[in-house]
Amino acid sequence: MRGAARGIPAARRDGERGLNCRFCGAATGDPVLQLGAQPPANSFLTAVQVREVEAGRLAEPRIPLDLHLCSACGLVQIAESLPPETLFSDYIYLSGTSDLIHRHAERVADLAEAANGSLRGHLVVEIASNDGTVLRRFRDRGSRVLGVEPAANVARIATEAGIPTRVEFFGEASARRVREEHGRARVMVARHVLAHVPDPHGFAEGVAQLLAPDGLFLLEAPYLEPFFSRTEFDTIYHEHLAYLAARPLRSLFEAHGLALVDAHPFEIHGGSMLYTVRPAGATPQPSIAALLRRERELGLGERVTWERFAARTGQVRARLGELLESLGSSGSRLAGYGAPAKGNTLLCSLDRGVSALAFLVDRNPWKQGRYTPGTHLPVRPPEALAEEQPPYTLLLAWNFEEEVLRQQDEYRRRGGRFIRPLPWPEVIP
């Protein structure tokens, strides 16, 4: 590990309610938002487990979900770190279940080639490669590809599809092993993973060790501005340790001999940024200065900004609970579309209205037949909407709204209506 980065602690409690920042080590003080004790958002239950929990014979784990701001470096983060092995060794999120992700994977490959030329014959490594959806695009363009994925069940899908995948967590040690066996990577990709990493410095040093001198690292993550401006509090859950912006990322990478040189916004996952990182010495594009300026103008590093966010969160939670309760007051049972982690945070945050929901639907076969953590709603295939025809369906997977509405055209044609929960709860016309 290089320079000042060595010795920075992972986040930990500083007194009763504070913590030390994961990026810079500074104390953050009291949380800016508290969502209460919630179960891990992807800890779906079987029917047997639900019966045991509801009978009092099995305790469902609940961990505080508190949001903090580091005023020193600007990192927004949660306090609690659960063991990564608990969260990710057997995982139920699949990239390939979304048509949007497939289209976006093509754009990622296009951007890589636009920035670094043809990648035919060059090594492309993806960190947290999931089922190989993104790497398939690089393989089809002639690249040598390698995935690093900690979830054995998901990695198996990628391997069976012809995507070589190592089952391990990425960090300094795994980066050295990959370099020794395969050489340095011309392109590295990490989509929606850095926010999950309890040791961001080990992650950044691993990138520095594996990336070729003329290499390109593409880091995609939900961006802090839409998270704040759209009140996306439901994306706060125990897998998401940090909520990223250009300012703290620039400092993190500089500590490891890397430079944040460009950024491309995408609407995927509620508003994301695809950052370009190169070895130190590369010249940043104007997009980086523009992001830093915008973050200062919005006050994203100031506590008062996040106190306003917390106030809006309370208003949204109250309004959504009232709306669900009102729509279900006639005796009609409502449904929910999607069983994403964010949906479970949202449902577990409501003080009222959840009892109006009868079931959720989701395209992921690994979630079907299970029950949501905390609220114990059954998850069924999407076809159940047309079969049951509930009058209203809460769009928990709101980040795929266009795709869902298109897929559920028949349900809507027959009078079904969707409820958009954020940024303000409303029935979609």
VOGU-3710 file (C-alpha; in Angstrom, 3 decimals, decimal comma):
1> mrgaargipa> 0,000/0,000/0,000  1,355/3,429/-0,900  1,998/6,600/1,017  -0,602/7,887/3,441  -3,019/5,101/2,615  -1,197/2,551/4,764  -2,669/2,212/8,220  -6,040/3,847/7,533  -8,566/1,759/9,478  -11,684/0,191/8,163
11> arrdgergln> -14,830/1,885/9,449  -15,453/1,231/13,105  -17,512/2,735/15,883  -16,046/5,903/17,432  -17,856/6,023/20,748  -21,476/4,942/20,690  -22,797/6,402/17,427  -19,873/7,598/15,311  -17,307/5,827/13,158  -13,998/6,354/11,461
21> crfcgaatgd> -14,153/7,040/7,728  -13,315/4,106/5,455  -11,375/6,353/3,073  -9,460/8,821/5,263  -9,849/7,596/8,860  -11,380/10,812/10,231  -14,129/10,610/12,871  -17,586/11,307/11,433  -19,627/11,998/14,559  -23,331/11,208/14,847
31> pvlqlgaqpp> -25,297/9,738/11,931  -27,173/12,056/9,582  -29,946/9,483/8,974  -31,128/6,438/10,904  -33,368/3,839/9,246  -33,561/1,570/12,268  -32,401/-2,022/12,695  -33,011/-3,999/9,490  -32,147/-7,492/8,276  -29,524/-7,774/5,508
41> ansfltavqv> -31,429/-6,794/2,376  -30,687/-9,943/0,382  -31,264/-12,422/3,220  -34,405/-13,967/1,711  -36,109/-16,673/3,752  -37,634/-20,034/2,938  -41,221/-20,822/3,956  -39,897/-22,978/6,801  -37,731/-20,140/8,094  -40,647/-17,708/7,982
51> reveagrlae> -42,745/-20,072/10,073  -39,897/-20,482/12,561  -39,365/-16,719/12,825  -43,055/-15,960/13,253  -43,356/-18,710/15,875  -40,472/-17,188/17,819  -38,207/-20,209/17,359  -35,754/-18,465/15,012  -34,300/-14,979/15,387  -34,060/-12,955/12,176
61> pripldlhlc> -30,913/-10,809/12,411  -31,431/-7,047/12,424  -28,542/-4,602/12,269  -28,652/-0,788/12,636  -28,730/1,078/9,331  -27,193/4,494/10,029  -25,863/6,925/7,398  -22,817/9,078/8,161  -20,938/11,899/6,426  -17,178/12,338/6,658
71> sacglvqiae> -16,700/16,092/6,574  -12,954/15,637/6,047  -13,051/13,835/2,664  -16,743/13,964/1,740  -17,471/10,226/1,843  -21,062/9,275/2,679  -21,177/5,838/4,309  -22,931/3,520/6,729  -21,496/2,484/10,080  -21,884/-1,274/10,202
81> slppetlfsd> -19,675/-3,654/8,215  -20,905/-7,229/7,962  -18,417/-9,962/6,996  -18,209/-10,042/3,168  -18,304/-13,846/3,265  -21,741/-13,607/4,899  -23,127/-11,303/2,214  -21,476/-12,413/-1,017  -20,196/-16,001/-0,911  -23,631/-17,266/-1,994
91> yiylsgtsdl> -25,383/-14,452/-3,857  -28,785/-14,128/-5,492  -28,328/-11,064/-7,713  -27,881/-11,859/-11,408  -26,878/-9,211/-13,960  -28,292/-11,194/-16,860  -31,926/-11,039/-15,727  -32,213/-7,431/-16,968  -32,421/-6,493/-20,640  -31,114/-3,039/-19,716
101> ihrhaervad> -27,911/-4,491/-18,251  -27,244/-6,361/-21,484  -27,540/-3,144/-23,498  -25,430/-1,247/-21,005  -22,689/-3,888/-21,182  -22,287/-3,071/-24,878  -21,837/0,603/-24,023  -19,164/-0,235/-21,460  -17,217/-2,230/-24,051  -17,661/0,577/-26,610
111> laeaangslr> -16,292/3,132/-24,159  -13,281/0,957/-23,338  -12,356/0,590/-26,996  -12,941/4,280/-27,696  -10,510/5,161/-24,908  -7,842/2,461/-25,450  -8,252/1,252/-29,022  -8,876/-2,316/-30,120  -8,684/-4,806/-27,262  -8,326/-7,884/-29,430
121> ghlvveiasn> -5,870/-10,219/-27,748  -5,524/-7,985/-24,661  -6,464/-9,037/-21,136  -9,678/-7,617/-19,695  -10,344/-8,332/-16,012  -13,681/-7,646/-14,338  -13,906/-7,381/-10,556  -17,137/-8,841/-9,161  -17,975/-10,152/-12,617  -21,236/-11,813/-11,536
131> dgtvlrrfrd> -22,644/-14,079/-14,262  -20,265/-12,758/-16,935  -22,789/-10,524/-18,714  -20,274/-7,685/-19,240  -17,226/-9,834/-20,000  -19,100/-11,635/-22,772  -19,081/-8,372/-24,746  -15,298/-8,135/-24,483  -14,850/-11,824/-25,293  -16,975/-11,404/-28,411
141> rgsrvlgvep> -14,607/-8,620/-29,527  -11,576/-10,886/-29,269  -10,277/-9,979/-25,813  -8,814/-12,439/-23,332  -11,195/-12,169/-20,379  -11,063/-13,106/-16,729  -13,639/-12,598/-14,014  -12,962/-12,339/-10,284  -16,192/-13,168/-8,454  -16,565/-14,205/-4,783
151> aanvariate> -19,970/-15,916/-5,141  -19,350/-19,487/-6,255  -22,952/-20,043/-7,326  -22,904/-17,001/-9,630  -19,370/-17,659/-10,907  -20,505/-21,126/-11,971  -23,006/-19,575/-14,396  -20,249/-17,469/-15,962  -17,867/-20,408/-16,241  -20,527/-22,549/-17,901
161> agiptrveff> -21,041/-19,717/-20,413  -17,356/-19,801/-21,331  -16,150/-16,905/-19,144  -13,085/-17,954/-17,080  -13,803/-16,885/-13,501  -11,783/-17,048/-10,295  -13,855/-17,535/-7,146  -12,344/-15,074/-4,666  -12,621/-11,564/-3,302  -10,511/-8,965/-5,091
171> geasarrvre> -7,701/-7,189/-3,263  -3,924/-6,868/-3,185  -3,253/-10,592/-2,812  -5,667/-11,720/-5,535  -4,349/-9,003/-7,879  -0,808/-10,324/-7,474  -1,961/-13,871/-8,228  -3,779/-12,777/-11,385  -0,755/-10,745/-12,540  1,614/-13,659/-11,992
181> ehgrarvmva> -0,621/-16,075/-13,917  -2,015/-13,839/-16,664  0,089/-10,670/-16,817  -1,150/-7,119/-16,421  -4,584/-6,074/-17,648  -5,072/-3,571/-20,455  -8,590/-2,925/-19,169  -10,122/-3,525/-15,752  -13,826/-3,137/-15,046  -15,645/-2,899/-11,721
191> rhvlahvpdp> -19,362/-2,214/-11,844  -21,267/-1,456/-8,661  -18,788/-3,173/-6,370  -16,456/-0,606/-4,733  -19,313/0,603/-2,530  -19,539/-2,962/-1,167  -15,854/-3,281/-0,264  -14,879/-3,003/3,441  -11,205/-2,384/2,549  -11,251/0,226/-0,244
201> hgfaegvaql> -7,510/0,812/0,051  -6,753/-2,850/-0,521  -9,076/-2,713/-3,537  -7,391/0,384/-5,006  -3,912/-1,061/-4,434  -4,980/-4,256/-6,172  -6,041/-2,214/-9,206  -2,699/-0,365/-9,170  -0,769/-3,649/-9,096  -2,732/-5,360/-11,869
211> lapdglflle> -3,311/-2,498/-14,331  -0,867/-2,134/-17,227  1,096/1,163/-17,509  -1,096/2,137/-20,478  -4,147/0,492/-18,945  -7,634/1,735/-18,256  -9,776/1,042/-15,200  -13,525/1,588/-15,640  -15,273/2,038/-12,312  -19,057/2,293/-12,331
221> apylepffsr> -20,983/3,236/-9,194  -24,226/4,933/-8,184  -23,486/8,662/-8,138  -24,059/10,754/-5,050  -25,934/13,636/-6,720  -29,023/11,648/-7,869  -28,895/9,685/-4,607  -29,274/13,029/-2,812  -31,530/14,942/-5,198  -33,996/12,070/-5,772
231> tefdtiyheh> -33,986/10,992/-2,107  -32,882/7,458/-3,012  -32,705/6,355/0,617  -33,809/2,856/-0,329  -30,351/2,205/-1,794  -28,998/2,326/1,756  -28,461/-1,238/2,898  -25,738/-3,276/4,560  -24,078/-4,335/1,310  -23,648/-0,680/0,318
241> laylaarplr> -20,992/0,599/2,690  -20,335/3,860/0,825  -22,138/6,305/-1,506  -19,593/7,657/-3,922  -18,691/11,014/-5,420  -15,696/12,317/-7,371  -14,056/14,142/-4,456  -13,428/11,168/-2,135  -12,677/8,868/-5,075  -9,976/11,178/-6,395
251> slfeahglal> -8,255/11,160/-2,999  -8,537/7,383/-2,677  -6,951/6,677/-6,046  -4,225/9,316/-5,682  -3,058/7,514/-2,523  -2,360/4,465/-4,703  -0,649/6,040/-7,688  -3,788/6,283/-9,788  -5,582/9,234/-11,345  -9,291/9,918/-11,831
261> vdahpfeihg> -9,310/11,225/-15,406  -12,841/11,126/-16,824  -16,477/10,461/-15,953  -19,566/9,494/-17,951  -23,061/9,687/-16,407  -25,630/6,956/-17,039  -29,198/6,652/-15,788  -28,730/3,001/-14,896  -29,470/1,990/-11,271  -31,044/5,309/-10,414
271> gsmlytvrpa> -28,197/7,455/-11,722  -24,648/6,125/-11,997  -21,229/7,425/-12,982  -18,729/5,475/-15,062  -15,315/6,764/-14,019  -12,106/6,355/-16,003  -8,981/5,748/-13,916  -5,416/5,524/-15,224  -1,944/5,313/-13,689  -0,730/8,584/-12,142
281> gatpqpsiaa> 0,437/11,198/-14,598  -2,555/10,973/-16,919  -4,265/14,297/-17,592  -7,815/14,618/-16,222  -10,539/15,603/-18,664  -12,732/18,671/-17,963  -15,475/16,341/-16,722  -13,605/15,785/-13,441  -13,255/19,490/-12,623  -16,931/19,947/-13,528
291> llrrerelgl> -17,985/17,154/-11,156  -15,908/18,527/-8,291  -17,363/21,995/-8,829  -20,917/20,653/-8,946  -20,399/18,685/-5,735  -19,198/21,837/-3,973  -22,173/23,842/-5,273  -24,618/21,216/-3,974  -22,880/21,073/-0,607  -22,516/17,298/-0,779
301> gervtwerfa> -19,719/17,459/1,783  -21,728/19,482/4,307  -23,744/18,045/7,166  -26,687/20,439/6,729  -27,210/19,047/3,214  -27,679/15,541/4,557  -29,932/16,720/7,357  -32,234/18,016/4,613  -31,963/14,623/2,910  -33,006/12,936/6,151
311> artgqvrarl> -36,019/15,241/6,474  -37,155/14,454/2,907  -36,675/10,755/3,585  -39,071/10,986/6,509  -41,660/12,724/4,333  -41,411/10,105/1,574  -41,718/7,235/4,037  -44,815/8,767/5,598  -46,472/9,554/2,253  -45,805/6,116/0,757
321> gelleslgss> -47,219/4,380/3,819  -50,359/6,527/3,637  -50,770/5,886/-0,109  -50,463/2,105/0,209  -52,863/2,050/3,122  -55,379/4,188/1,236  -55,207/2,134/-1,988  -55,619/-1,091/-0,033  -58,436/0,185/2,180  -61,156/-1,237/-0,098
331> gsrlagygap> -59,957/-4,739/0,688  -58,000/-5,146/-2,529  -54,554/-6,636/-1,992  -51,737/-4,896/-3,798  -48,524/-6,355/-5,205  -44,932/-5,230/-5,651  -42,786/-5,492/-8,761  -39,223/-6,557/-8,079  -37,579/-7,942/-4,983  -34,338/-5,937/-5,120
341> akgntllcsl> -32,275/-5,136/-2,064  -33,440/-1,531/-2,298  -37,037/-2,698/-2,180  -36,433/-4,498/1,082  -34,899/-1,389/2,640  -37,920/0,586/1,482  -40,463/-1,870/2,875  -38,625/-2,308/6,178  -38,510/1,492/6,550  -42,282/1,930/6,426
351> drgvsalafl> -44,300/2,266/9,611  -47,553/1,505/7,797  -48,935/0,264/4,475  -46,890/-2,921/4,010  -49,829/-5,082/5,101  -51,659/-3,948/1,943  -49,190/-5,956/-0,169  -50,017/-9,604/-0,867  -46,900/-10,642/-2,812  -43,972/-9,457/-4,928
361> vdrnpwkqgr> -42,879/-10,618/-8,372  -39,332/-10,835/-9,725  -37,635/-12,278/-12,817  -34,773/-13,737/-10,797  -35,511/-17,468/-10,384  -33,342/-17,624/-7,246  -35,711/-15,246/-5,452  -38,934/-16,899/-6,574  -40,422/-19,135/-3,916  -38,653/-17,262/-1,129
371> ytpgthlpvr> -39,848/-14,543/1,247  -38,572/-11,031/1,769  -36,407/-10,316/4,822  -38,218/-8,485/7,583  -41,611/-8,231/5,866  -42,007/-11,915/4,802  -43,774/-11,282/1,504  -43,747/-14,210/-0,966  -41,851/-13,690/-4,223  -43,498/-15,065/-7,349
381> ppealaeeqp> -42,702/-15,028/-11,095  -43,783/-11,886/-13,033  -46,616/-13,854/-14,682  -48,434/-13,697/-11,342  -49,397/-10,079/-12,035  -51,490/-11,077/-15,036  -52,895/-14,068/-13,147  -53,932/-12,143/-10,026  -54,460/-8,719/-11,651  -54,014/-6,634/-8,462
391> pytlllawnf> -55,334/-3,098/-9,008  -52,050/-1,480/-7,971  -48,433/-2,664/-7,963  -45,648/-0,920/-6,095  -42,656/-0,539/-8,414  -39,841/-1,534/-6,066  -37,458/-1,968/-9,011  -38,070/1,675/-9,983  -34,628/1,921/-11,620  -35,947/-0,379/-14,374
401> eeevlrqqde> -39,256/1,468/-14,785  -39,229/1,719/-18,575  -38,328/-1,952/-18,977  -40,932/-3,116/-16,448  -43,756/-1,040/-17,927  -42,977/-2,412/-21,364  -42,902/-6,003/-20,119  -46,142/-5,550/-18,184  -48,109/-3,917/-20,993  -50,888/-6,537/-20,785
411> yrrrggrfir> -51,303/-6,035/-17,029  -51,630/-2,281/-17,615  -53,963/-2,736/-20,598  -56,320/-4,644/-18,281  -56,413/-1,753/-15,824  -53,451/-2,457/-13,545  -51,589/0,614/-12,277  -48,053/0,987/-10,992  -46,992/3,085/-8,014  -43,677/4,929/-8,324
421> plpwpevip> -42,186/5,265/-4,803  -39,417/7,805/-5,503  -38,587/10,633/-5,630  -42,157/11,191/-4,441  -44,819/8,463/-4,147  -47,376/8,631/-6,970  -49,503/6,428/-9,182  -48,027/6,278/-12,684  -50,561/7,538/-15,264
//
